[in-house]
Amino acid sequence: MDPTLIAWAAGLFEGEGCITKRSGGYDQLKLSMTDFDVVRKFGSIVGVEQYCNKKIYKAHHKPQLEWYCRKRSDIVRILTAFLPFFGNRRAYKALNILDDLELSI
């Protein structure tokens, strides 16, 4: 992966993405924006192109495209690539998820 593109994607993810542990016990990465082209570029860079349209709850909200990743090997690959570019708070969360995934394998 191109380091410049990874740095761009990591910065976008740090600002707009989230790392979650779902109630079913699986981990997930998500990124949602109204700029569909940017979300698709992000998915192309990280090599996971799974998208869905977010539900609009209020009439004045713009449509959003959500990128998501649930596959463990992709989560590990993406977070490992992004880690050097993350700030402290996001790096801490990423390391916790990576530790959890390593322990559950």
N, CA, C and O atoms as CSV, one atom per row, in Angstrom:
chain,resi,resn,atom,element,x,y,z
A,1,MET,N,N,0.847,-1.187,0.000
A,1,MET,CA,C,0.000,0.000,0.000
A,1,MET,C,C,0.887,1.242,0.000
A,1,MET,O,O,1.918,1.288,0.671
A,2,ASP,N,N,0.472,2.226,-0.751
A,2,ASP,CA,C,1.194,3.490,-0.858
A,2,ASP,C,C,1.154,4.220,0.490
A,2,ASP,O,O,0.067,4.520,0.983
A,3,PRO,N,N,2.321,4.514,1.104
A,3,PRO,CA,C,2.361,5.157,2.418
A,3,PRO,C,C,1.642,6.505,2.470
A,3,PRO,O,O,1.043,6.851,3.488
A,4,THR,N,N,1.702,7.265,1.376
A,4,THR,CA,C,1.013,8.562,1.352
A,4,THR,C,C,-0.492,8.372,1.411
A,4,THR,O,O,-1.184,9.097,2.126
A,5,LEU,N,N,-1.001,7.401,0.664
A,5,LEU,CA,C,-2.443,7.130,0.674
A,5,LEU,C,C,-2.885,6.556,2.014
A,5,LEU,O,O,-3.977,6.864,2.492
A,6,ILE,N,N,-2.045,5.725,2.622
A,6,ILE,CA,C,-2.374,5.170,3.939
A,6,ILE,C,C,-2.430,6.293,4.974
A,6,ILE,O,O,-3.321,6.315,5.823
A,7,ALA,N,N,-1.480,7.223,4.902
A,7,ALA,CA,C,-1.484,8.358,5.834
A,7,ALA,C,C,-2.762,9.180,5.659
A,7,ALA,O,O,-3.368,9.603,6.643
A,8,TRP,N,N,-3.174,9.406,4.409
A,8,TRP,CA,C,-4.411,10.142,4.139
A,8,TRP,C,C,-5.612,9.392,4.711
A,8,TRP,O,O,-6.460,9.982,5.380
A,9,ALA,N,N,-5.676,8.084,4.444
A,9,ALA,CA,C,-6.797,7.270,4.915
A,9,ALA,C,C,-6.828,7.210,6.447
A,9,ALA,O,O,-7.900,7.265,7.049
A,10,ALA,N,N,-5.661,7.097,7.070
A,10,ALA,CA,C,-5.594,7.058,8.537
A,10,ALA,C,C,-6.084,8.372,9.133
A,10,ALA,O,O,-6.805,8.370,10.130
A,11,GLY,N,N,-5.699,9.490,8.531
A,11,GLY,CA,C,-6.162,10.790,9.011
A,11,GLY,C,C,-7.663,10.938,8.866
A,11,GLY,O,O,-8.332,11.447,9.765
A,12,LEU,N,N,-8.194,10.495,7.737
A,12,LEU,CA,C,-9.639,10.541,7.535
A,12,LEU,C,C,-10.348,9.662,8.561
A,12,LEU,O,O,-11.351,10.062,9.153
A,13,PHE,N,N,-9.812,8.457,8.762
A,13,PHE,CA,C,-10.437,7.543,9.723
A,13,PHE,C,C,-10.381,8.104,11.138
A,13,PHE,O,O,-11.343,7.975,11.895
A,14,GLU,N,N,-9.262,8.725,11.501
A,14,GLU,CA,C,-9.153,9.288,12.847
A,14,GLU,C,C,-10.215,10.362,13.074
A,14,GLU,O,O,-10.761,10.479,14.171
A,15,GLY,N,N,-10.505,11.144,12.035
A,15,GLY,CA,C,-11.491,12.206,12.180
A,15,GLY,C,C,-12.929,11.765,12.002
A,15,GLY,O,O,-13.818,12.281,12.680
A,16,GLU,N,N,-13.179,10.823,11.108
A,16,GLU,CA,C,-14.547,10.462,10.740
A,16,GLU,C,C,-14.932,9.021,11.051
A,16,GLU,O,O,-16.111,8.673,10.995
A,17,GLY,N,N,-13.962,8.187,11.376
A,17,GLY,CA,C,-14.238,6.765,11.574
A,17,GLY,C,C,-14.466,6.405,13.021
A,17,GLY,O,O,-14.316,7.234,13.918
A,18,CYS,N,N,-14.832,5.151,13.236
A,18,CYS,CA,C,-14.969,4.659,14.601
A,18,CYS,C,C,-14.614,3.173,14.661
A,18,CYS,O,O,-14.776,2.426,13.695
A,19,ILE,N,N,-14.131,2.787,15.820
A,19,ILE,CA,C,-13.788,1.397,16.126
A,19,ILE,C,C,-14.772,0.962,17.200
A,19,ILE,O,O,-14.832,1.570,18.269
A,20,THR,N,N,-15.541,-0.081,16.928
A,20,THR,CA,C,-16.548,-0.500,17.899
A,20,THR,C,C,-16.468,-1.995,18.168
A,20,THR,O,O,-16.040,-2.781,17.323
A,21,LYS,N,N,-16.884,-2.354,19.345
A,21,LYS,CA,C,-17.095,-3.759,19.701
A,21,LYS,C,C,-18.604,-3.922,19.781
A,21,LYS,O,O,-19.259,-3.337,20.644
A,22,ARG,N,N,-19.140,-4.712,18.884
A,22,ARG,CA,C,-20.589,-4.888,18.794
A,22,ARG,C,C,-21.092,-5.814,19.903
A,22,ARG,O,O,-20.327,-6.578,20.492
A,23,SER,N,N,-22.378,-5.726,20.167
A,23,SER,CA,C,-22.970,-6.519,21.241
A,23,SER,C,C,-22.822,-8.015,21.008
A,23,SER,O,O,-22.803,-8.783,21.969
A,24,GLY,N,N,-22.718,-8.446,19.756
A,24,GLY,CA,C,-22.524,-9.859,19.441
A,24,GLY,C,C,-21.102,-10.326,19.681
A,24,GLY,O,O,-20.788,-11.498,19.477
A,25,GLY,N,N,-20.236,-9.413,20.117
A,25,GLY,CA,C,-18.867,-9.776,20.439
A,25,GLY,C,C,-17.869,-9.555,19.322
A,25,GLY,O,O,-16.675,-9.791,19.508
A,26,TYR,N,N,-18.341,-9.099,18.145
A,26,TYR,CA,C,-17.395,-8.888,17.051
A,26,TYR,C,C,-16.999,-7.417,16.967
A,26,TYR,O,O,-17.736,-6.526,17.390
A,27,ASP,N,N,-15.824,-7.197,16.414
A,27,ASP,CA,C,-15.305,-5.845,16.256
A,27,ASP,C,C,-15.667,-5.328,14.870
A,27,ASP,O,O,-15.900,-6.096,13.936
A,28,GLN,N,N,-15.707,-4.009,14.766
A,28,GLN,CA,C,-16.090,-3.405,13.507
A,28,GLN,C,C,-15.406,-2.052,13.355
A,28,GLN,O,O,-15.252,-1.308,14.323
A,29,LEU,N,N,-15.003,-1.747,12.134
A,29,LEU,CA,C,-14.522,-0.425,11.780
A,29,LEU,C,C,-15.588,0.201,10.891
A,29,LEU,O,O,-16.161,-0.470,10.033
A,30,LYS,N,N,-15.856,1.503,11.101
A,30,LYS,CA,C,-16.861,2.198,10.291
A,30,LYS,C,C,-16.376,3.601,9.978
A,30,LYS,O,O,-15.614,4.199,10.738
A,31,LEU,N,N,-16.828,4.110,8.855
A,31,LEU,CA,C,-16.570,5.485,8.466
A,31,LEU,C,C,-17.777,5.960,7.668
A,31,LEU,O,O,-18.153,5.329,6.681
A,32,SER,N,N,-18.386,7.065,8.085
A,32,SER,CA,C,-19.582,7.578,7.410
A,32,SER,C,C,-19.380,9.047,7.060
A,32,SER,O,O,-18.841,9.825,7.847
A,33,MET,N,N,-19.822,9.404,5.870
A,33,MET,CA,C,-19.734,10.790,5.417
A,33,MET,C,C,-20.795,11.055,4.357
A,33,MET,O,O,-21.342,10.132,3.755
A,34,THR,N,N,-21.073,12.335,4.146
A,34,THR,CA,C,-21.970,12.728,3.060
A,34,THR,C,C,-21.230,12.797,1.730
A,34,THR,O,O,-21.859,12.845,0.673
A,35,ASP,N,N,-19.909,12.801,1.772
A,35,ASP,CA,C,-19.094,12.820,0.547
A,35,ASP,C,C,-18.852,11.379,0.088
A,35,ASP,O,O,-17.861,10.755,0.470
A,36,PHE,N,N,-19.752,10.870,-0.721
A,36,PHE,CA,C,-19.701,9.477,-1.151
A,36,PHE,C,C,-18.397,9.149,-1.865
A,36,PHE,O,O,-17.847,8.063,-1.680
A,37,ASP,N,N,-17.895,10.075,-2.681
A,37,ASP,CA,C,-16.664,9.818,-3.421
A,37,ASP,C,C,-15.474,9.632,-2.492
A,37,ASP,O,O,-14.593,8.819,-2.771
A,38,VAL,N,N,-15.438,10.369,-1.398
A,38,VAL,CA,C,-14.344,10.252,-0.432
A,38,VAL,C,C,-14.423,8.915,0.296
A,38,VAL,O,O,-13.400,8.276,0.539
A,39,VAL,N,N,-15.633,8.495,0.642
A,39,VAL,CA,C,-15.811,7.202,1.319
A,39,VAL,C,C,-15.383,6.067,0.387
A,39,VAL,O,O,-14.733,5.118,0.825
A,40,ARG,N,N,-15.740,6.158,-0.880
A,40,ARG,CA,C,-15.353,5.117,-1.845
A,40,ARG,C,C,-13.838,5.110,-2.079
A,40,ARG,O,O,-13.244,4.044,-2.238
A,41,LYS,N,N,-13.217,6.280,-2.100
A,41,LYS,CA,C,-11.757,6.350,-2.236
A,41,LYS,C,C,-11.095,5.686,-1.030
A,41,LYS,O,O,-10.125,4.943,-1.180
A,42,PHE,N,N,-11.617,5.953,0.158
A,42,PHE,CA,C,-11.108,5.341,1.383
A,42,PHE,C,C,-11.175,3.813,1.275
A,42,PHE,O,O,-10.187,3.125,1.531
A,43,GLY,N,N,-12.343,3.292,0.897
A,43,GLY,CA,C,-12.515,1.837,0.764
A,43,GLY,C,C,-11.561,1.231,-0.239
A,43,GLY,O,O,-11.027,0.143,-0.023
A,44,SER,N,N,-11.349,1.933,-1.333
A,44,SER,CA,C,-10.421,1.457,-2.357
A,44,SER,C,C,-8.990,1.409,-1.824
A,44,SER,O,O,-8.258,0.457,-2.095
A,45,ILE,N,N,-8.595,2.421,-1.074
A,45,ILE,CA,C,-7.233,2.479,-0.523
A,45,ILE,C,C,-6.986,1.344,0.465
A,45,ILE,O,O,-5.934,0.706,0.430
A,46,VAL,N,N,-7.958,1.091,1.350
A,46,VAL,CA,C,-7.750,0.064,2.377
A,46,VAL,C,C,-8.044,-1.343,1.868
A,46,VAL,O,O,-7.746,-2.322,2.552
A,47,GLY,N,N,-8.623,-1.455,0.681
A,47,GLY,CA,C,-8.855,-2.769,0.086
A,47,GLY,C,C,-10.074,-3.498,0.609
A,47,GLY,O,O,-10.179,-4.716,0.467
A,48,VAL,N,N,-10.994,-2.766,1.211
A,48,VAL,CA,C,-12.264,-3.342,1.675
A,48,VAL,C,C,-13.351,-2.407,1.165
A,48,VAL,O,O,-13.449,-1.259,1.598
A,49,GLU,N,N,-14.163,-2.906,0.246
A,49,GLU,CA,C,-15.173,-2.043,-0.357
A,49,GLU,C,C,-16.570,-2.542,-0.012
A,49,GLU,O,O,-17.299,-3.055,-0.861
A,50,GLN,N,N,-16.919,-2.374,1.258
A,50,GLN,CA,C,-18.250,-2.734,1.755
A,50,GLN,C,C,-18.922,-1.438,2.202
A,50,GLN,O,O,-18.390,-0.705,3.035
A,51,TYR,N,N,-20.091,-1.171,1.638
A,51,TYR,CA,C,-20.764,0.090,1.899
A,51,TYR,C,C,-22.253,-0.159,2.132
A,51,TYR,O,O,-22.816,-1.161,1.693
A,52,CYS,N,N,-22.859,0.775,2.829
A,52,CYS,CA,C,-24.310,0.805,2.938
A,52,CYS,C,C,-24.732,2.266,3.089
A,52,CYS,O,O,-23.953,3.103,3.544
A,53,ASN,N,N,-25.952,2.554,2.708
A,53,ASN,CA,C,-26.504,3.891,2.892
A,53,ASN,C,C,-27.071,3.982,4.297
A,53,ASN,O,O,-27.857,3.133,4.717
A,54,LYS,N,N,-26.665,5.024,5.024
A,54,LYS,CA,C,-27.184,5.197,6.378
A,54,LYS,C,C,-28.616,5.716,6.315
A,54,LYS,O,O,-28.973,6.508,5.443
A,55,LYS,N,N,-29.409,5.258,7.241
A,55,LYS,CA,C,-30.799,5.684,7.330
A,55,LYS,C,C,-30.854,7.159,7.720
A,55,LYS,O,O,-30.123,7.604,8.604
A,56,ILE,N,N,-31.719,7.901,7.059
A,56,ILE,CA,C,-31.914,9.316,7.373
A,56,ILE,C,C,-33.038,9.414,8.397
A,56,ILE,O,O,-34.166,8.992,8.138
A,57,TYR,N,N,-32.720,9.974,9.562
A,57,TYR,CA,C,-33.698,10.059,10.637
A,57,TYR,C,C,-34.453,11.384,10.661
A,57,TYR,O,O,-35.566,11.457,11.181
A,58,LYS,N,N,-33.858,12.420,10.106
A,58,LYS,CA,C,-34.516,13.728,10.094
A,58,LYS,C,C,-34.460,14.295,8.685
A,58,LYS,O,O,-33.480,14.095,7.967
A,59,ALA,N,N,-35.508,15.000,8.292
A,59,ALA,CA,C,-35.634,15.496,6.924
A,59,ALA,C,C,-34.485,16.417,6.524
A,59,ALA,O,O,-34.120,16.465,5.349
A,60,HIS,N,N,-33.916,17.139,7.466
A,60,HIS,CA,C,-32.852,18.086,7.116
A,60,HIS,C,C,-31.463,17.438,7.042
A,60,HIS,O,O,-30.492,18.113,6.696
A,61,HIS,N,N,-31.354,16.151,7.357
A,61,HIS,CA,C,-30.070,15.450,7.262
A,61,HIS,C,C,-29.788,15.051,5.812
A,61,HIS,O,O,-30.694,14.692,5.060
A,62,LYS,N,N,-28.520,15.123,5.445
A,62,LYS,CA,C,-28.098,14.702,4.113
A,62,LYS,C,C,-27.876,13.192,4.105
A,62,LYS,O,O,-27.565,12.607,5.143
A,63,PRO,N,N,-28.032,12.560,2.944
A,63,PRO,CA,C,-27.712,11.134,2.839
A,63,PRO,C,C,-26.231,10.896,3.144
A,63,PRO,O,O,-25.376,11.707,2.788
A,64,GLN,N,N,-25.943,9.783,3.803
A,64,GLN,CA,C,-24.565,9.410,4.130
A,64,GLN,C,C,-24.277,8.009,3.613
A,64,GLN,O,O,-25.139,7.130,3.613
A,65,LEU,N,N,-23.043,7.831,3.175
A,65,LEU,CA,C,-22.565,6.511,2.798
A,65,LEU,C,C,-21.676,6.012,3.922
A,65,LEU,O,O,-20.811,6.742,4.406
A,66,GLU,N,N,-21.885,4.776,4.336
A,66,GLU,CA,C,-21.088,4.195,5.413
A,66,GLU,C,C,-20.223,3.071,4.852
A,66,GLU,O,O,-20.720,2.159,4.192
A,67,TRP,N,N,-18.938,3.149,5.122
A,67,TRP,CA,C,-17.994,2.067,4.846
A,67,TRP,C,C,-17.879,1.269,6.130
A,67,TRP,O,O,-17.887,1.846,7.217
A,68,TYR,N,N,-17.772,-0.053,6.026
A,68,TYR,CA,C,-17.591,-0.862,7.230
A,68,TYR,C,C,-16.702,-2.063,6.946
A,68,TYR,O,O,-16.559,-2.509,5.807
A,69,CYS,N,N,-16.113,-2.566,8.015
A,69,CYS,CA,C,-15.240,-3.744,7.934
A,69,CYS,C,C,-15.441,-4.568,9.191
A,69,CYS,O,O,-15.300,-4.061,10.304
A,70,ARG,N,N,-15.772,-5.841,9.014
A,70,ARG,CA,C,-15.969,-6.746,10.153
A,70,ARG,C,C,-15.034,-7.945,10.140
A,70,ARG,O,O,-14.929,-8.660,11.137
A,71,LYS,N,N,-14.365,-8.168,9.038
A,71,LYS,CA,C,-13.478,-9.328,8.913
A,71,LYS,C,C,-12.218,-9.105,9.745
A,71,LYS,O,O,-11.514,-8.109,9.574
A,72,ARG,N,N,-11.946,-10.037,10.639
A,72,ARG,CA,C,-10.827,-9.889,11.583
A,72,ARG,C,C,-9.497,-9.616,10.899
A,72,ARG,O,O,-8.763,-8.714,11.303
A,73,SER,N,N,-9.186,-10.382,9.876
A,73,SER,CA,C,-7.889,-10.206,9.224
A,73,SER,C,C,-7.768,-8.823,8.583
A,73,SER,O,O,-6.687,-8.234,8.583
A,74,ASP,N,N,-8.866,-8.302,8.038
A,74,ASP,CA,C,-8.839,-6.951,7.459
A,74,ASP,C,C,-8.719,-5.888,8.542
A,74,ASP,O,O,-7.999,-4.905,8.369
A,75,ILE,N,N,-9.419,-6.076,9.657
A,75,ILE,CA,C,-9.309,-5.126,10.766
A,75,ILE,C,C,-7.874,-5.049,11.258
A,75,ILE,O,O,-7.342,-3.959,11.466
A,76,VAL,N,N,-7.248,-6.199,11.444
A,76,VAL,CA,C,-5.857,-6.238,11.908
A,76,VAL,C,C,-4.945,-5.546,10.892
A,76,VAL,O,O,-4.099,-4.735,11.268
A,77,ARG,N,N,-5.116,-5.862,9.621
A,77,ARG,CA,C,-4.277,-5.277,8.574
A,77,ARG,C,C,-4.437,-3.756,8.513
A,77,ARG,O,O,-3.448,-3.028,8.431
A,78,ILE,N,N,-5.672,-3.285,8.553
A,78,ILE,CA,C,-5.947,-1.846,8.440
A,78,ILE,C,C,-5.442,-1.094,9.673
A,78,ILE,O,O,-4.744,-0.089,9.545
A,79,LEU,N,N,-5.792,-1.576,10.860
A,79,LEU,CA,C,-5.354,-0.871,12.073
A,79,LEU,C,C,-3.838,-0.880,12.221
A,79,LEU,O,O,-3.258,0.102,12.684
A,80,THR,N,N,-3.196,-1.967,11.838
A,80,THR,CA,C,-1.737,-2.032,11.904
A,80,THR,C,C,-1.110,-1.003,10.962
A,80,THR,O,O,-0.122,-0.360,11.314
A,81,ALA,N,N,-1.682,-0.848,9.769
A,81,ALA,CA,C,-1.173,0.135,8.808
A,81,ALA,C,C,-1.416,1.566,9.281
A,81,ALA,O,O,-0.588,2.447,9.052
A,82,PHE,N,N,-2.558,1.800,9.944
A,82,PHE,CA,C,-2.919,3.149,10.395
A,82,PHE,C,C,-2.213,3.561,11.679
A,82,PHE,O,O,-2.022,4.753,11.921
A,83,LEU,N,N,-1.827,2.608,12.496
A,83,LEU,CA,C,-1.311,2.882,13.845
A,83,LEU,C,C,-0.235,3.966,13.908
A,83,LEU,O,O,-0.319,4.828,14.783
A,84,PRO,N,N,0.764,3.972,13.037
A,84,PRO,CA,C,1.804,5.007,13.138
A,84,PRO,C,C,1.281,6.433,12.912
A,84,PRO,O,O,1.948,7.399,13.283
A,85,PHE,N,N,0.101,6.568,12.312
A,85,PHE,CA,C,-0.448,7.879,11.982
A,85,PHE,C,C,-1.502,8.359,12.974
A,85,PHE,O,O,-1.941,9.507,12.902
A,86,PHE,N,N,-1.906,7.503,13.888
A,86,PHE,CA,C,-2.942,7.857,14.854
A,86,PHE,C,C,-2.396,8.701,15.994
A,86,PHE,O,O,-1.225,8.600,16.360
A,87,GLY,N,N,-3.269,9.535,16.545
A,87,GLY,CA,C,-2.963,10.229,17.784
A,87,GLY,C,C,-3.101,9.263,18.953
A,87,GLY,O,O,-3.463,8.102,18.762
A,88,ASN,N,N,-2.819,9.730,20.145
A,88,ASN,CA,C,-2.806,8.852,21.326
A,88,ASN,C,C,-4.136,8.160,21.601
A,88,ASN,O,O,-4.166,6.954,21.847
A,89,ARG,N,N,-5.233,8.906,21.562
A,89,ARG,CA,C,-6.534,8.323,21.918
A,89,ARG,C,C,-6.933,7.219,20.950
A,89,ARG,O,O,-7.352,6.141,21.372
A,90,ARG,N,N,-6.803,7.485,19.649
A,90,ARG,CA,C,-7.196,6.481,18.655
A,90,ARG,C,C,-6.219,5.302,18.655
A,90,ARG,O,O,-6.628,4.156,18.466
A,91,ALA,N,N,-4.938,5.579,18.865
A,91,ALA,CA,C,-3.945,4.498,18.928
A,91,ALA,C,C,-4.244,3.568,20.100
A,91,ALA,O,O,-4.131,2.349,19.968
A,92,TYR,N,N,-4.623,4.133,21.244
A,92,TYR,CA,C,-4.965,3.335,22.421
A,92,TYR,C,C,-6.137,2.395,22.108
A,92,TYR,O,O,-6.098,1.210,22.437
A,93,LYS,N,N,-7.173,2.940,21.471
A,93,LYS,CA,C,-8.350,2.130,21.114
A,93,LYS,C,C,-7.956,1.040,20.102
A,93,LYS,O,O,-8.385,-0.108,20.224
A,94,ALA,N,N,-7.153,1.400,19.120
A,94,ALA,CA,C,-6.727,0.427,18.106
A,94,ALA,C,C,-5.904,-0.692,18.738
A,94,ALA,O,O,-6.101,-1.865,18.419
A,95,LEU,N,N,-4.995,-0.339,19.622
A,95,LEU,CA,C,-4.164,-1.361,20.282
A,95,LEU,C,C,-5.011,-2.295,21.132
A,95,LEU,O,O,-4.744,-3.495,21.181
A,96,ASN,N,N,-6.030,-1.764,21.804
A,96,ASN,CA,C,-6.926,-2.620,22.593
A,96,ASN,C,C,-7.657,-3.617,21.705
A,96,ASN,O,O,-7.775,-4.791,22.055
A,97,ILE,N,N,-8.144,-3.160,20.565
A,97,ILE,CA,C,-8.845,-4.061,19.636
A,97,ILE,C,C,-7.871,-5.099,19.078
A,97,ILE,O,O,-8.207,-6.280,18.988
A,98,LEU,N,N,-6.675,-4.666,18.707
A,98,LEU,CA,C,-5.680,-5.612,18.176
A,98,LEU,C,C,-5.306,-6.654,19.223
A,98,LEU,O,O,-5.152,-7.830,18.893
A,99,ASP,N,N,-5.157,-6.240,20.480
A,99,ASP,CA,C,-4.877,-7.196,21.560
A,99,ASP,C,C,-6.020,-8.187,21.720
A,99,ASP,O,O,-5.786,-9.388,21.853
A,100,ASP,N,N,-7.261,-7.692,21.709
A,100,ASP,CA,C,-8.432,-8.567,21.843
A,100,ASP,C,C,-8.493,-9.582,20.701
A,100,ASP,O,O,-8.770,-10.761,20.924
A,101,LEU,N,N,-8.233,-9.119,19.486
A,101,LEU,CA,C,-8.285,-10.019,18.342
A,101,LEU,C,C,-7.197,-11.064,18.414
A,101,LEU,O,O,-7.425,-12.224,18.069
A,102,GLU,N,N,-6.021,-10.672,18.858
A,102,GLU,CA,C,-4.904,-11.626,18.984
A,102,GLU,C,C,-5.217,-12.681,20.034
A,102,GLU,O,O,-4.885,-13.852,19.856
A,103,LEU,N,N,-5.854,-12.275,21.127
A,103,LEU,CA,C,-6.185,-13.221,22.200
A,103,LEU,C,C,-7.305,-14.175,21.796
A,103,LEU,O,O,-7.372,-15.301,22.287
A,104,SER,N,N,-8.189,-13.720,20.897
A,104,SER,CA,C,-9.335,-14.566,20.542
A,104,SER,C,C,-9.050,-15.501,19.379
A,104,SER,O,O,-9.899,-16.318,19.024
A,105,ILE,N,N,-7.886,-15.396,18.787
A,105,ILE,CA,C,-7.563,-16.284,17.644
A,105,ILE,C,C,-7.107,-17.641,18.135
A,105,ILE,O,O,-6.794,-18.517,17.329
